[in-house]
Amino acid sequence: MFEGAKKEYDQAIDRNATLGDLANQKSISSGWRPSRAIISVIILVAAAIAVAVLIIL
């Protein structure tokens, strides 16, 4: 009786650990966001325009 309960308990612990690992991998891999790239491009374009305006003046 207790062997079956212990086996189910161990399986549940393993499932929780596996789900935790998957959640950590997903959160780590989502570190790159497209919004960061867009903001970087906008900043670089603004700097280039500012330099061009200064050169023209």
PAFI-728593 format. One line per 2 residues: number of its first residue (from 1); their letters; for each residue x, y, z negated of N, C-alpha, C, CB. Coordinates in nm, 3 decimals, padded with zeros to 5 digits, always signed. Atoms other than C-alpha are relative to their C-alpha. Last residue first. Glycine has a CB too. Example, Ala and Ser with C-alpha at 12.3 -4.5 7.8 and 13.67 -1.06 7.14 Angstrom:
BEGIN
2> SA> -00.082,-00.119,+00.006,+01.367,-00.106,-00.714,-00.077,+00.109,-00.073,+00.041,+00.046,+00.142; +00.089,-00.119,+00.000,+01.230,-00.450,-00.780,+00.090,+00.120,+00.000,-00.099,+00.003,-00.125
REM end
This chain:
BEGIN
57> LI> -00.004,-00.135,+00.056,+02.484,+07.320,+04.044,+00.144,+00.046,-00.011,-00.070,+00.006,-00.138; +00.062,-00.093,-00.096,+02.496,+07.024,+04.281,+00.007,+00.144,-00.052,-00.147,-00.041,+00.027
55> IL> -00.095,-00.017,-00.112,+02.743,+06.836,+04.059,-00.055,+00.101,+00.100,+00.026,-00.137,+00.070; -00.115,-00.079,+00.046,+02.529,+06.895,+03.749,+00.100,+00.024,+00.113,+00.069,-00.071,-00.117
53> VA> +00.046,-00.139,+00.016,+02.218,+06.775,+03.933,+00.115,+00.089,-00.045,-00.117,+00.008,-00.102; +00.019,-00.056,-00.134,+02.398,+06.460,+04.049,-00.043,+00.145,-00.008,-00.102,-00.082,+00.078
51> VA> -00.133,-00.026,-00.056,+02.521,+06.388,+03.695,-00.012,+00.064,+00.138,+00.081,-00.130,+00.008; -00.057,-00.113,+00.074,+02.167,+06.427,+03.558,+00.138,+00.035,+00.053,+00.009,-00.031,-00.149
49> IA> +00.067,-00.122,-00.046,+02.027,+06.204,+03.831,+00.058,+00.122,-00.069,-00.152,-00.009,-00.024; -00.049,-00.026,-00.136,+02.284,+05.934,+03.752,-00.063,+00.127,+00.056,-00.031,-00.120,+00.091
47> AA> -00.136,-00.050,+00.011,+02.205,+05.958,+03.381,+00.057,+00.033,+00.138,+00.089,-00.103,-00.071; +00.008,-00.135,+00.055,+01.831,+05.927,+03.448,+00.140,+00.061,-00.013,-00.070,-00.001,-00.137
45> VL> +00.049,-00.086,-00.107,+01.893,+05.625,+03.672,-00.006,+00.144,-00.048,-00.138,-00.048,+00.050; -00.108,-00.015,-00.097,+02.106,+05.459,+03.402,-00.041,+00.092,+00.115,+00.041,-00.137,+00.055
43> II> -00.104,-00.083,+00.061,+01.841,+05.524,+03.136,+00.114,+00.023,+00.099,+00.054,-00.065,-00.130; +00.053,-00.137,+00.005,+01.563,+05.388,+03.359,+00.106,+00.095,-00.058,-00.129,+00.006,-00.085
41> VS> -00.002,-00.053,-00.137,+01.767,+05.075,+03.437,-00.047,+00.145,+00.001,-00.087,-00.086,+00.093; -00.139,-00.022,-00.037,+01.833,+05.012,+03.067,+00.010,+00.060,+00.140,+00.079,-00.133,-00.006
39> II> -00.046,-00.120,+00.072,+01.465,+05.059,+02.984,+00.144,+00.032,+00.036,-00.014,-00.021,-00.153; +00.065,-00.115,-00.062,+01.366,+04.810,+03.255,+00.047,+00.129,-00.067,-00.154,-00.012,-00.009
37> AR> -00.063,-00.022,-00.130,+01.619,+04.555,+03.132,-00.058,+00.123,+00.068,-00.017,-00.123,+00.090; -00.136,-00.050,+00.026,+01.502,+04.587,+02.774,+00.070,+00.032,+00.132,+00.083,-00.104,-00.080
35> SP> +00.012,-00.141,+00.036,+01.138,+04.553,+02.885,+00.137,+00.060,-00.028,-00.091,+00.017,-00.121; -00.004,-00.085,-00.120,+01.223,+04.228,+03.064,-00.007,+00.148,-00.034,-00.113,-00.036,+00.093
33> RW> +00.132,-00.049,-00.039,+01.298,+04.066,+02.728,+00.014,+00.087,+00.123,-00.067,+00.079,-00.116; -00.008,-00.090,-00.113,+01.595,+03.849,+02.646,-00.141,+00.038,+00.039,+00.075,-00.064,+00.120
31> GS> -00.073,-00.119,+00.038,+01.567,+03.706,+02.294,+00.011,+00.100,+00.114,+00.137,-00.036,-00.047; +00.078,-00.116,-00.040,+01.296,+03.461,+02.401,+00.068,+00.130,-00.040,-00.138,-00.007,-00.059
29> SI> -00.006,-00.018,-00.145,+01.545,+03.174,+02.396,-00.080,+00.121,+00.046,-00.051,-00.123,+00.070; -00.136,-00.040,-00.038,+01.598,+03.211,+02.023,+00.005,+00.028,+00.149,+00.102,-00.109,-00.038
27> SK> -00.021,-00.138,+00.044,+01.225,+03.210,+01.946,+00.139,+00.049,+00.037,-00.021,+00.011,-00.149; +00.083,-00.089,-00.080,+01.168,+02.900,+02.161,+00.024,+00.145,-00.041,-00.149,-00.036,-00.015
25> QN> -00.057,-00.008,-00.134,+01.460,+02.714,+02.009,-00.078,+00.098,+00.085,+00.002,-00.139,+00.067; -00.125,-00.078,+00.007,+01.342,+02.795,+01.657,+00.062,+00.015,+00.138,+00.099,-00.067,-00.095
23> AL> +00.037,-00.140,+00.021,+00.987,+02.679,+01.735,+00.125,+00.087,-00.006,-00.082,+00.015,-00.130; +00.052,-00.053,-00.126,+01.119,+02.353,+01.881,-00.037,+00.147,-00.013,-00.122,-00.080,+00.045
21> DG> -00.112,-00.014,-00.094,+01.331,+02.290,+01.573,-00.046,+00.058,+00.133,+00.069,-00.136,+00.023; -00.080,-00.114,+00.045,+01.035,+02.357,+01.344,+00.117,+00.026,+00.092,+00.050,-00.024,-00.142
19> LT> +00.073,-00.120,-00.038,+00.817,+02.122,+01.548,+00.075,+00.126,-00.043,-00.140,+00.000,-00.062; -00.008,-00.013,-00.146,+01.080,+01.850,+01.515,-00.071,+00.126,+00.048,-00.061,-00.124,+00.069
17> AN> -00.137,-00.042,-00.031,+01.114,+01.906,+01.141,+00.016,+00.021,+00.150,+00.101,-00.105,-00.050; -00.015,-00.140,+00.040,+00.736,+01.894,+01.099,+00.140,+00.052,+00.032,-00.028,+00.015,-00.151
15> RD> +00.075,-00.084,-00.095,+00.713,+01.574,+01.302,+00.016,+00.147,-00.034,-00.149,-00.039,-00.001; -00.074,-00.003,-00.126,+00.993,+01.413,+01.096,-00.071,+00.088,+00.104,+00.017,-00.143,+00.056
13> IA> -00.118,-00.084,+00.023,+00.821,+01.509,+00.770,+00.080,+00.012,+00.129,+00.089,-00.059,-00.114; +00.048,-00.138,+00.004,+00.492,+01.364,+00.899,+00.116,+00.097,-00.021,-00.105,+00.017,-00.111
11> QD> +00.031,-00.040,-00.137,+00.668,+01.042,+00.996,-00.048,+00.145,+00.005,-00.107,-00.093,+00.060; -00.127,-00.019,-00.070,+00.822,+01.016,+00.649,-00.022,+00.044,+00.144,+00.083,-00.129,-00.003
9> YE> -00.061,-00.123,+00.054,+00.480,+01.066,+00.488,+00.131,+00.031,+00.073,+00.025,-00.015,-00.153; +00.074,-00.112,-00.057,+00.323,+00.804,+00.713,+00.058,+00.133,-00.046,-00.148,-00.009,-00.039
7> KK> -00.034,-00.004,-00.142,+00.597,+00.554,+00.618,-00.072,+00.117,+00.068,-00.037,-00.133,+00.067; -00.134,-00.057,-00.011,+00.558,+00.640,+00.249,+00.042,+00.011,+00.146,+00.101,-00.085,-00.078
5> AG> +00.010,-00.143,+00.029,+00.182,+00.584,+00.271,+00.136,+00.067,+00.014,-00.057,+00.023,-00.142; +00.070,-00.065,-00.112,+00.232,+00.250,+00.443,-00.010,+00.150,-00.020,-00.141,-00.060,+00.016
3> EF> -00.092,+00.000,-00.113,+00.491,+00.139,+00.186,-00.062,+00.071,+00.120,+00.038,-00.144,+00.037; -00.085,-00.118,+00.007,+00.266,+00.249,-00.099,+00.098,+00.007,+00.116,+00.075,+00.001,-00.131
1> M> +00.081,-00.119,+00.000,+00.000,+00.000,+00.000,+00.086,+00.126,+00.000,-00.093,+00.000,-00.119
REM end
